[in-house]
Amino acid sequence: MAGREGGHERMDETTPERAEDATDGTTGAGTTGAGAGSGAGAGPASGSRDDSGSSSSSSSGSGSGSGGGSAAEALARRFDADRGHLRAVAYRMLGSLSEAEDAVQETWFKLSRTDVSGVANLTGWLTTVIGRVCLDTLRSRGSRREDPLDTYVPDPIVHIPGVGDPEHAAELTESVGLALLVVLETLSPAERLAFVLHDMFAVSFDEIARIVDRTPAATRQLASRARRRVQDADPGPGPDARRQREIADAFLAASQGGDFEGLLAVLDPDAVLRADGGPLLAGASKLVRGAEAIVRQALMYASFRNAALPLVVNGAPAVLGVVDGKPASLLAFTIAGDRIVRMHVLADPERLAALDIPEEALARAVYPD
């Protein structure tokens, strides 16, 4: 799992709690409109890159910038060097790409309003700040959530083979799978924070304890409970990417051909299918357990032949169903051993549209033979 191993030493000078005070107590994830430019509360453009390639070795305070730039510009460049890391933390915490981006922007807002000249490890400081922002978001979400967890499919990270740069493809190899994100959704906010920050990003329990307002020992127990839940649901390792695609293609071919035995041959007996139609297609949301039940569902839709575009979702094989040039459904596979153990179907029209699949890629979708 991608992380900043061992990069979270104790921050004595400026703690995230003091950052809360410096930002007038502003919490939660909702400041994507913080503005562009280099003033307080104006974050660097989302998705921009630090062309210098510098990271933690850059200046970590609000002192003089390099190359004649202002202090605010230097701080923005320094933050941008950690943007990908912060987005990875927030995505694992929230399972939502839009909320993750909001959390990143909220973290920038807090940084831009805080004197961090005494912070020796800015990456570690930012990690704990975004952890607190995500914790607030999870707590707020729990009080207003309307979508049922048993059919909820987290936001996918989509890669289209042949589209995008090699760096993006490399990042996907470190992506957390949808199956794990589903398990993380079942944890309490504090459990999820403790597990993600400690197990995935090597943040110490002392640091996490200050975020959740518990003792380090109690925080360790939070992570332990979460770890057991994750391990109990872990389907095990899968084959290499080529073999996984072969298994996914075999399922699709058997489904289109109405091949009952062929479908059973690639499904784990205890496979689970989770379909999320969102509020607009609530009737499409369902949870199907067991290979035979999934086969019956697949055969019901065998006569509906949509154009299909092969994708990679969170590092695993997937296929996008395309109707009239627009995304209609996304089917992602989780494969362990030589069998499909989890299937995640996203059919929510709003969330599919938000994937922003390029039109030229959608035009490559083909109908099955």
C-alpha positions in Angstrom: 0.0 0.0 0.0 1.3 3.4 -0.9 2.3 5.4 2.1 4.9 7.5 3.8 6.5 4.8 5.9 8.1 6.0 9.0 7.6 9.7 8.0 5.4 10.8 10.9 7.6 11.9 13.8 6.0 13.9 16.6 5.0 17.4 15.8 5.7 19.5 18.8 5.6 23.1 17.6 2.3 23.3 15.8 -0.2 20.6 16.3 -3.4 19.9 14.2 -5.4 21.0 17.2 -3.8 24.4 17.0 -4.5 24.5 13.3 -8.2 24.1 14.2 -7.9 27.2 16.4 -6.1 29.1 13.6 -8.9 28.5 11.2 -11.6 29.7 13.5 -12.7 26.1 14.3 -13.7 25.4 10.7 -14.0 21.6 10.2 -15.5 19.3 7.7 -15.0 18.9 3.9 -16.6 21.6 1.9 -14.1 24.2 0.7 -13.4 23.4 -2.9 -14.5 26.9 -3.7 -11.6 28.3 -1.5 -10.4 30.1 -4.6 -7.4 30.2 -6.8 -4.2 32.1 -6.3 -1.9 32.5 -3.3 -3.7 34.1 -0.5 -5.0 32.7 2.8 -7.6 30.1 2.0 -6.7 30.1 -1.7 -5.5 26.6 -2.6 -3.2 25.6 -5.4 -5.1 24.3 -8.4 -6.4 20.8 -8.0 -4.4 18.2 -9.9 -1.4 20.6 -10.5 2.1 19.2 -10.3 5.3 20.2 -8.7 7.5 20.3 -11.8 10.7 20.4 -9.6 9.9 17.0 -8.3 10.6 18.1 -4.7 8.8 16.6 -1.8 9.6 16.5 1.9 13.0 18.2 1.4 11.2 21.4 0.4 10.8 24.3 2.8 8.2 23.4 5.3 7.4 26.8 6.8 5.9 30.0 5.7 9.3 31.6 5.4 10.9 33.0 2.2 10.1 31.1 -1.0 12.6 29.8 -3.5 13.3 31.3 -6.9 12.1 34.7 -5.9 8.6 33.6 -5.3 6.5 34.8 -2.4 6.1 32.9 0.9 2.5 32.0 0.0 3.6 30.6 -3.4 6.4 28.6 -1.9 3.9 27.1 0.6 1.5 26.3 -2.2 4.2 24.5 -4.1 5.2 22.6 -1.0 1.6 21.6 -0.4 1.2 20.5 -4.0 4.1 18.1 -3.6 2.0 16.3 -1.0 -1.3 16.6 -2.8 -1.3 13.0 -4.2 -0.4 11.6 -0.8 -3.2 13.5 0.9 -5.7 12.5 -1.7 -4.7 8.9 -1.2 -5.3 9.2 2.6 -8.7 10.9 2.1 -9.9 8.4 -0.5 -9.2 5.5 1.8 -10.9 7.4 4.6 -14.0 8.4 2.7 -14.3 6.1 -0.4 -15.6 9.2 -2.3 -13.4 11.0 -4.9 -15.3 14.3 -4.5 -15.3 14.2 -0.7 -11.6 13.3 -0.8 -10.9 16.4 -3.0 -12.9 18.5 -0.6 -10.8 17.2 2.3 -7.6 18.1 0.5 -8.8 21.6 -0.2 -9.9 22.0 3.5 -6.4 20.8 4.5 -4.9 23.5 2.3 -7.2 26.1 3.9 -6.0 25.1 7.4 -2.3 25.1 6.3 -2.6 28.6 4.7 -4.1 30.0 7.9 -1.5 28.4 10.2 2.1 29.3 11.0 4.0 26.1 10.4 7.5 27.5 10.5 8.3 25.3 13.5 7.0 22.1 11.9 9.9 19.8 11.2 7.8 17.2 9.2 5.2 19.0 7.2 4.0 15.8 5.4 3.3 14.2 8.8 1.5 17.3 10.0 -0.7 17.5 6.9 -1.5 13.8 7.2 -2.9 14.2 10.7 -4.8 17.4 9.7 -6.5 15.7 6.8 -7.2 12.7 9.1 -9.1 15.0 11.4 -11.0 16.6 8.5 -12.0 13.1 7.2 -13.1 12.1 10.7 -15.4 15.1 10.9 -16.8 14.2 7.4 -17.5 10.6 8.4 -19.2 11.6 11.6 -21.4 14.1 9.7 -22.1 11.6 7.0 -23.3 9.0 9.6 -26.0 11.4 10.8 -27.4 12.1 7.4 -26.6 9.1 5.2 -29.6 7.8 3.2 -28.1 5.2 0.9 -28.1 1.6 2.3 -24.6 0.3 3.2 -25.4 -3.2 2.0 -25.7 -2.0 -1.6 -23.3 1.0 -1.6 -20.4 0.9 -4.1 -17.6 3.3 -3.3 -16.4 5.7 -6.0 -14.1 3.8 -8.4 -10.7 4.9 -9.6 -11.0 4.2 -13.4 -8.1 3.7 -15.8 -8.7 3.2 -19.5 -5.9 1.1 -21.1 -4.1 3.2 -23.7 -5.4 6.5 -22.2 -3.4 8.5 -19.6 0.2 8.6 -18.6 2.4 5.8 -17.2 2.6 7.6 -13.9 -1.2 7.4 -13.5 -1.1 3.7 -14.3 1.7 3.2 -11.7 -0.5 4.9 -9.1 -3.3 2.5 -9.8 -1.2 -0.5 -8.9 -1.2 0.9 -5.4 -5.0 1.5 -5.4 -7.1 0.1 -2.6 -9.6 -2.4 -4.0 -13.4 -1.7 -3.9 -13.9 -4.8 -1.8 -11.7 -3.3 1.0 -13.4 0.0 0.7 -16.8 -1.7 1.2 -15.4 -3.3 4.5 -14.0 0.1 5.6 -17.6 1.5 5.2 -18.7 -0.8 8.0 -16.2 0.5 10.5 -17.0 3.3 13.0 -15.3 6.7 12.0 -12.7 6.3 14.8 -11.9 2.7 13.8 -11.5 3.6 10.2 -9.2 6.5 11.0 -7.0 4.4 13.3 -6.8 1.6 10.8 -6.1 3.8 7.7 -3.6 6.1 9.3 -1.7 3.4 11.2 -1.9 0.4 9.0 -1.8 2.1 5.6 0.3 5.2 6.3 2.4 4.4 9.4 1.1 7.2 11.6 1.9 6.5 15.3 -0.9 5.7 17.8 0.3 8.7 19.8 -0.6 11.0 16.9 -3.9 9.3 16.1 -4.9 9.3 19.8 -4.8 13.2 19.7 -7.1 13.2 16.7 -9.8 10.8 18.2 -9.3 12.2 21.8 -8.5 8.8 23.3 -5.4 7.3 24.9 -2.8 5.6 22.7 -3.8 2.2 24.2 -7.5 2.8 23.4 -6.5 3.9 19.9 -4.5 0.8 19.4 -7.6 -1.2 20.3 -9.6 0.7 17.6 -7.1 -0.3 15.0 -7.0 -3.9 16.2 -10.8 -4.2 15.9 -10.8 -2.7 12.5 -7.9 -5.0 11.4 -9.8 -8.1 12.4 -12.8 -7.0 10.4 -10.6 -6.3 7.4 -8.8 -9.7 7.7 -12.0 -11.6 8.2 -13.3 -10.2 4.9 -10.1 -10.5 3.0 -10.6 -12.8 0.0 -6.9 -13.5 -0.4 -4.5 -12.8 -3.2 -5.4 -12.9 -6.8 -3.4 -14.0 -9.9 -1.5 -11.6 -12.1 -3.3 -8.9 -14.1 -3.4 -10.9 -17.3 -5.0 -13.9 -15.7 -7.5 -11.7 -13.9 -8.6 -10.2 -17.2 -8.9 -13.7 -18.7 -11.2 -14.7 -15.9 -13.3 -11.5 -16.2 -13.6 -12.0 -20.0 -14.7 -15.6 -19.4 -17.5 -14.5 -17.1 -18.7 -11.9 -19.7 -18.6 -14.4 -22.5 -20.5 -17.0 -20.5 -23.0 -14.4 -19.5 -23.7 -13.3 -23.0 -23.9 -16.9 -24.2 -26.2 -18.0 -21.5 -23.7 -20.6 -20.4 -24.8 -21.6 -16.8 -21.9 -24.0 -16.3 -19.4 -21.6 -17.7 -20.5 -18.9 -15.2 -20.3 -21.3 -12.3 -16.8 -22.3 -13.4 -15.3 -18.8 -12.8 -17.4 -17.9 -9.7 -16.4 -18.7 -6.1 -19.3 -20.6 -4.5 -19.6 -17.8 -1.9 -19.3 -14.9 -4.4 -21.1 -11.7 -3.6 -22.6 -9.2 -6.1 -23.3 -5.7 -4.9 -25.2 -3.3 -7.2 -25.7 0.4 -6.6 -28.3 2.2 -8.7 -28.2 5.4 -6.5 -31.4 7.4 -5.8 -32.4 7.6 -9.5 -32.3 3.9 -10.0 -33.0 2.6 -6.5 -34.7 -0.5 -7.9 -31.4 -1.6 -9.5 -29.7 -1.7 -6.1 -29.3 -5.2 -4.7 -27.1 -7.5 -2.8 -26.8 -11.0 -4.3 -25.0 -13.8 -2.4 -23.8 -17.1 -3.8 -22.6 -18.2 -7.2 -25.9 -19.8 -8.3 -27.9 -16.7 -7.4 -25.5 -14.5 -9.3 -25.7 -16.8 -12.3 -29.5 -16.5 -12.3 -29.1 -12.7 -12.2 -26.6 -12.7 -15.1 -28.7 -15.0 -17.3 -31.7 -12.7 -16.7 -29.8 -9.9 -18.4 -28.1 -12.0 -21.1 -30.4 -10.7 -23.8 -29.5 -7.1 -23.2 -26.4 -6.6 -25.3 -24.8 -3.3 -24.6 -21.5 -2.1 -26.1 -18.7 -2.8 -23.7 -15.4 -1.0 -22.9 -12.7 -2.9 -20.9 -11.4 -0.8 -18.0 -9.2 -1.2 -15.0 -10.9 -0.1 -11.7 -8.8 0.2 -8.6 -6.2 -2.0 -10.2 -8.7 -4.8 -11.1 -10.4 -5.8 -14.3 -13.7 -4.1 -15.1 -16.1 -3.4 -18.0 -18.1 -0.3 -18.8 -21.5 -0.8 -20.4 -22.2 1.9 -23.0 -25.7 2.9 -24.3 -26.1 5.6 -26.9 -22.6 6.8 -26.4 -23.0 7.2 -22.6 -21.9 5.1 -19.6 -24.8 2.9 -18.4 -23.2 0.6 -15.9 -19.8 -0.3 -14.5 -18.9 -3.8 -13.5 -15.8 -4.4 -11.5 -14.4 -7.8 -10.5 -12.4 -8.9 -7.4 -10.6 -12.1 -8.1 -8.9 -14.4 -5.6 -7.1 -17.6 -6.6 -8.8 -18.4 -9.9 -12.3 -17.4 -9.0 -14.4 -14.2 -8.9 -15.2 -13.5 -5.3 -16.8 -10.0 -5.5 -18.6 -8.1 -8.2 -19.4 -4.4 -7.8 -21.9 -2.8 -10.2 -22.3 0.9 -10.3 -25.5 1.9 -12.2 -26.1 5.3 -10.6 -26.4 7.7 -13.6 -25.1 10.7 -11.7 -22.0 9.0 -10.4 -21.3 7.4 -13.8 -21.5 10.7 -15.5 -19.0 12.1 -12.9 -16.4 9.6 -14.0 -15.8 11.8 -17.0 -14.9 9.0 -19.5 -13.6 10.7 -22.6 -15.9 10.6 -25.7 -13.1 9.0 -27.8 -12.8 6.2 -25.2 -16.6 5.6 -25.2 -16.5 5.4 -29.0 -14.2 2.4 -28.7 -16.9 0.3 -26.9 -17.8 -2.7 -29.0 -20.7 -5.1 -28.9 -19.9 -8.7 -27.9 -19.8 -11.4 -30.6 
